[in-house]
Amino acid sequence: MISSRHWFVTDSLDNSASFDAFFQKAIDFEIAGNWYLAGESYSTMFDSLDRVAERTAESKITKAKVLTRAASCFELAQDSRTSARFYERAAQEVATSCSNPQLAAELFNRAALQFSTSSEYFFAGSAWVRAAEEFNNVQLDVINCSENLAPLPISSFKSHLCGLCLEAAAMAFENSPGNEMWSVGAYWRAGMAYSKGIPNIQAFNAFRRALNANVRHYDTLEAEQLMLSLPLSPEERASKIDPILVLEAALSRCNNHHQQQPGNTFQSRIQTNRQMAEVFHGFNLELQAVGNAREASMFRSRQNELQREIFISRGELGAAVQYWLWKITSNYGESLSRWAVTCVLVILAFAVAYAGFGAITSGSTSIDKSLRIYDYIYFSIITFSTLGYGDLHPIGLLGQILACLEVFCGLIMFGLLLSFVGSRFQRR
C-alpha cells in the first residue's frame, strides 16, 4: 500500500526550523504506522505554514507538499473523505502556482478517486473536470503520467487524457442523485477533447452518451434545448450547430481513418450509415422511455431512411424499392395522415382508369362516363376495400386486371394500417 503513494509525497520538503517539531512528529507517526495521527500532524503543520507563508509560487508548492503528505496519510488510514479534500487542496495550490499542470492534474485525479470511494460523486466529477483542464494546460502533445491510477494510462496523447478524465467525470455525475444532468456537458466535452486527436471511436461514443443523457434528463433532443444543455462555444451557438451532425461527423472521420485504404470509401460510408441507424434506434428507445412519442417517431423514420440508403449502396434494389414505397405511403409507418392521403390518391387514380377505359359495367352495358363518374369512384372504393357488393363488375381483361391490382393495393394499405395501429399500442 505504501508503494501506491504519489511521488510528490516523498519529494523533499523545505521547512523552516519553526515547523521542525510538527514535521518530526508526523514522521514519527508514519514510522509507527499511525497514519491518521500522521495526517493530523501534517494538517496542523499546514495551518501554521499557511498563516505565515508568503503568497509566492515556492510557498504554494511547499504547502502543496504538506497537503499531499496529509492526504496520503489519511488515504492509508482509509479515511477517504478527508483524504480527498486534502488532495484537492494540494492540487489547487499547485494549479494556482502555474508551475506544473500535470502534477496538479494527477493530484486532482487522486482527489476524484478518493471522493468516489467515499461516495461523494459530485465532488469526484468536479475533481475529474479540473484534472482534464490541468492536463489541457500541459504544453506537450504526449504526456507520460507518473502514475497510472484509473482512468489515467501510463502514456497518452493530451487530448485523449482530457477525454478520459471528462468521461470519468460524467460517469461520476450520473451516480450523484440530483446532479445527473451535469453528465450531459461532461460527456460532450469529452467528445470534443477526443476529436482533437487522431480520429477515434471514443469521440463518437462520448457524443452519443451526451445525447442519450440529454434525453434522460431533459426528455428531448430538440435543437433549442441542446443549445442550452450542451457546453457549446458562442460561435457554435451563433451558427446553430446541429449536435446530431457533429456526432455523425465524428463517426465518419473514425470510419474513414480506420480502413485499409483511408478515405471516404464505399465501405466506410456503409459502416457509418449502419452505425448511425443503430444510434437512431437507441435515441428512439430513450425517447419512448421518457414519453416523447413525437421525437421517437422522427428518429424511427431517420433510422429507416438510413436503412434504405444502405440497401441502395449494396445494390439490393428490391428491398430499397420496398422501403421507398413504405416511405411515400406512410413515412415508414409513422404518418397516418400520409397513409390516408395515399389511399385517396390510389382510389381516385383507379377510378380515373376505370372511367378512361370504360372498364366496369352494371350489367350488360358499360356505364356512361360523362354522367356517372361517381359510380367509378364508388366501384374503386369497394374494390380497394375488398367489399365487392356485386352491383358493379369489371368488364373485359383490362378491367379485371385493374380490379385485381386495386385489390392488391388495398390489401397492402390496410396491412400498413394494422401495423401502424399495432405498433402504437405496443409503445404505450
Secondary structure by P-SEA (a helix, b strand, c coil): ccccccccccccccccccaaaaaaaaaaaaaacaaaaaaaaaaaaaaaaaacccccaaaaaaaaaaaaaaaaaaaaacaaaaaaaaaaaaaaaaaaacccaaaaaaaaaaaaaaaaaacaaaaaaaaaaaaaaaaaaccccccccccccccccccccaaaaaaaaaaaaaaaaaaccccccaaaaaaaaaaaaaaaccccaaaaaaaaaaaaaaaaccccccaaaaaccccccaaaaaacccaaaaaaaaaaaaaaaacccccccaaaaaaaaaaaaaaaaaaaaaaaaacaaaaaaaaaaaaaaaaaaaaaaacaaaaaaaaaaaaaaccccccaaaaaaaaaaaaaaaaaaaaaacccccccccccccccaaaaaaaaaaaaacccccccccccaaaaaaaaaaaaaaaaaaaaaaaaaaaaaaac
